[in-house]
Amino acid sequence: MIGSVCGDIIGSVFEWHNVKSEDFELFGRESRFTDDTVMTVAVADKLLCCQNRQGLLYDGTAAKEYAARFRQYYSRHPHAGFGQMFSGWAKDDSLKKQRSYGNGGAMRAVPIGYAFDHLEAVLKEAQLSCFYTHHHREAVAGTKAVAGCVFLARTGGSKEEIRRFVAEKIGYSLNFTLNDIRSEYRFDSRTSYSVPPAIVAFLESDDYESAIRKAISIGGDSDTIACIAGGIAHAFYGSVPKPIYDKCMMLLDSGLKKTANEFMTRYGISV
């Protein structure tokens, strides 16, 4: 999951200052973790405390546990870049379902792909993670796509198998290249607009760093696209370059770092 955190941090500089090229400095003075990282770690925390690898918690209890973690982590990092809709939900004491089709469910889904031994369990858990914050089929589909891609990537699935899963199980068409969309691509946080390009960035990559560079070169919601592409790439390639990892760990809050490290240790994720 640290691959998604690093993608978020690298992409943070470019969210509002898009670069339509793969040739850029990975880090700058403004590099920071955003809400993507905070919520990714919140999901990891929930899985550490309340889950087993057989995936037995498929009821309302699990959905409420996610909601509690999301609010807890929001309260610790309210200025990390959260959207207005999510912030309003997080500060409300009631458990109203938000029918958001934004990419907030997908951006935090990477840990789910590590926590179970079967794809169907991963997909069910991905849906539960969206229950209160992204109760919209478009958001649920994107969240399942990310978690499922991570599961397949870490369990030896080929890029062609991952592409086929996305087409057949999720219904996304990935019949485009980044070069096809780059010049016209603009910011849009809608799940169906963010997740497919992030997956294609991974599919076109040769290693972790190239996945991040390709993801950011698209433009748009750069931190989220790089967060997703980076999470899948880490699972597939098995490592994050040490200079990137070390720099991102320096920029990460100590509490977030502790939980991320615990999750990676629990699920045997190498750096």
Secondary structure, 3 states (H helix, E strand, C coil): CHHHHHHHHHHHHHCCCCCCCCCCCCCCCCCCCCHHHHHHHHHHHHHHHHCCCCCCCCCHHHHHHHHHHHHHHHHHCCCCCCCHHHHHHHCCCCCCCCCCCECHHHHCCHHHHHCCCCHHHHHHHHHHHCCCCCCCHHHHHHHHHHHHHHHHHHCCCCHHHHHHHHHHHHCCCCCCCHHHHCCCCCCCCEHHHHHHHHHHHHHCCCCHHHHHHHHHHCCCCHHHHHHHHHHHHHHHHCCCCHHHHHHHHHHCCHHHHHHHHHHHHHCCCCC
